[in-house]
């Protein structure tokens, strides 16, 4: 194994966007290692009545720097098999799409249910679900973390079930917003959905030595999912993490980051107002930060993940904000549980919420105006 020491941009996504470890709830709920009951979600399996095929929405123009490229045959083969490609894979021939689909079938041949889910994700979204690398990650304040490749089959198939539900739900929400944006554009206005989520490469890993972090990390349109991750305990939790991590891929695609320019000033103002200290004393800022945090996710011994020192805070705040906007839009579409309107809090919330809606959700704010 080698210790990964990522370059600047990769460091942001791999280390700082790792959706930390062992959060605790402000309400005193048990930490994930206590195995709380699964959170039910009206959208966890998608809505068959509104589910759209991937070809119903035209792909983004080739010049769009944020658009993920189709997954190559080499990348798919490596994610599925590593260096141990079985002889059965030699029968997979034809164009790239049909060859990759065949390889997915070979890899998941021992688990029919997992095979159906993996093939459906590739057929609908161009997404390949495979395995990650055997490596040791430099996790900063989390320490060094050993990761090994994993495959979501057998007793671990539930993670593929949750991932499939998450990507299906993301597609349902974004497709509905896209359709509404088109209708609005036909009347002379409107933008398109800027949140790209297909195709992505999903790589399953397992952390060793009793560690449950990171739950996920994202880099170069690839999302790594830790089967032992402390957040990956229910369909709803996996959906929230997927929205968060895929947002990181959007945020950092192309030159620079969207969040620094769009949200940086307000995040800096909040940190100054709440006097956020170092990692060890982060909890002292929690009461002040409560009205500003897009989600309730906290780091054990720290504060809200959106403002946790040791991370690149603006990027993490933005990813948590994307999750909150997604959840509120989803609820207004009748696909998830209702939440209080984040934008109706402090002025910083309203500005950041509007910026996220305009930048990634086609400018469609479905939440009623604040009283």
ABEGO torsion letter per residue (X at the ends): XBBBBBBAAAAAAAAAAAGBBGBBBAAGBBBAAAGBBBBBBAAAAEBAAABBBAAABBBBBAABAABBBBBBAAAAAAAAAEABBBAAAAABBEBAAAAAAAAAAAAAAABAAAAAAAAAAAAAAGBBBBBBBBBBBBAEAAEBBBBBBBBBBEAAAAAAAAAAAAAAAAAAAAAAAAAAAAAAAAAGBEBBBABBAOBBBBBBBBBBGGBAOBABBBBGGBBBBBAABAABABAAAAAAAAAAAAAAAAAABEBEBAAAAAAAAAAAAAAAAAGBBBAAAAAAAAAAAAAABABABBBBGBBBAAABBGBBAAAAAAAAAAAAAAAAAAAAAGABBBBBBAAABBAAAAAAAAAAAAAAAGGBBABBBBX
